[in-house]
Amino acid sequence: MTFRNLTPILAVFILALSRSSAHAAITYDAELNRAWVKDFPADLPCTLDNLLNMDEAGGWGKVILDEATNTYTIALDLWIGDHDGTETYFQVGGEREVTVVMKGDLVVHPFFIREVDEGLYYRAPRKINRLTLGSPKGAKVTLKFDCEKKNQYSLFVGSFPTDKRKKMERRGYGGELFAYNALITAATQDKARTWGGPGGMVYLCGNRTTLHNTTLSWATKSLTYGMQNSPPLYIADVRNCVFEHALSGLINGKQLVRDSVFRHLDIAVMDYGSINAKLIGCTFENNKANWELKYTKWGTTCIDCEVSPPLDKDIFRTATTATIKTVRYPKLTLQRHVIVEVVGADGKPVEGADVRVTCDRKDPTAGLNTSQKTGADGRTPGRDAEKAILLTDTVKQVTDTPNEPDVREYSYTVEASAPDQGKGRVEGYRPTGNWAVVRVKLEK
C-alpha cells in the first residue's frame, strides 16, 4: 500500500464502513456506496489524493488513479460537507491538468435544511461547503459523468438525491461551486448517455456559484437548474463560459451572465415560471430557440449580444399553470452601447462637447447615460466605462397570439454642441451594432 501527498490532517481521518459519520473525516458507506467528506478547513481542503489514500487504506477499490494521464476514476457517490455546523472545502486540480471521471453522484451539501434544522435559513449562521474546480490561473480541470444510461449520475450543489433510485432530490440552503478553466460534461457525448439528476437537471441550487472560463455540456435538461444571482442570499458570478448540448442553458431565476456562449441548445434561456435574465456580451448560435417567454412577469434583457436566428423558432406566448394562474406578457429587450464622436467643421475631435441622445418614441426608459460630454478624443465614454451610452434597439413582448410578439424598434436623435464650434445632429439613428460609433459634425 502506498500513500500520496500525506497531510497532517490525515492522522485524524476516520474510516467508517457503516452509515456513521465523523467530523474531520472521509467516511465510506459500503451499503450506499458513498464517500462523505466533512470538516476540512479552507487552508487545508480535502483533495483527490486524500480520497485516493483513504480508498487504499480501507480497501474500497472505488478510486483509481491513472498517473500517466492524471485521471481519477471515482466509482461511488461523493458527498462534500454536511448541515451539522462544520465547514468543508474540497479542491480539485491546480498547477497540472487533471481529469475526474465520476461513476456516481457528486454532491455539495447545503448547510441548512428546511423542516430539519431549527430556525430560518436566512438567519442561520453561514457555513461554507464548497467544491472548487481549478483556480483562476491554474490548469484545466475536466469533470466527466460516466453514465451507462441517461440521468444515471449528476452534480448536486445545495441539493442531494433522497433515495437509491435517485428519483427525487431535496434542496436546502448553502453549498458552493467555484469552477475555473473547467469542462463539466458527459463521458460519452451522445443523447443516450447524458448526465442529470431527477428530471435530467444539473442542480446548481447553492447560495454561491462562480463559473469562469468553464464549459457545461451534454446534460439531459437544464445545465444550471436552481442557479440565481440575487444578492446577498444568492450570488452567481458567471463569465466567459460555454453552455452547449442540453435542453437549456439558463432556466428561471434572476440571472446575470457575461461574455458567454449559448449554442446547440433546445432553448438557450428557458422560462419555467420566473426567468429574469440580464445577458451582457453573450453569443447565441445554433440553438433551436434562443428564448422561451411565457410564464414570467419579467423577461430577458440582452446587452451587446450577438444573436443568430434560431434553427426552429423562439417561443413567445402566454401560459398558466396550477400555481401561475395570472396571464403575463414578458418581453425580450435588446440593448446596445453606443459611442458618439463629435468633430468640428474642420473634422478634428471636439473635447468637452455636450451630447444628448433622445428616443424618438418619447420612451424615458429606452436610454441610459444619454447626456454626456466628450473627452480629449472627441468621444463619449467607451468600452469598460461605467457610464457609456446604452440604447434600446428592439423590444419583443408576448401578446395573446402565440409566437406573434409585439415588436417595437427604437430610433434616436443624437445632438451635440460646443461653444464657438456650433451644433450638429443625427436623426433616425438605429442602434443595430454593438459599440457602434455615431459621428456628429458641428457647424455654426
Secondary structure, 3 states (H helix, E strand, C coil): CCCCCCCHHHHHCCCCCCCCCCCCEEEEECCCCEEEEECCCCCCCEEHHHHHHHHHHHCCCCEEEECCCCEEEECCEEEECCCCCCCEEEEECCCCCEEEEECCCEEECCCECCCCCCCCHHHCCCCCEEEEECCCCCCCEEEEECCCCCCCCCEEECEEECCCCCCCEEECECCEEEEECEEEEECCCCHHHCECCHHHCCEECCCEEEEECCEEECECCECCECCCCECCCEEEEEECCEEEEEEEEEECCEEEEECCEEEEEEEEEECCCCCEEEEECCEEECCCEEEEECCCCCEEEEECCEECCCCCCCEECCCCCCCCCCCCCCEEEEEEEEEEEEECCCCCECCCCEEEEEECCCCCCCEECCEEECCCCCECCCCCCCCCEEEEEEEEECCCCCCCCEEEECCEEEEEEECCCEEEEEEEECCCCCCEEEEEECEC
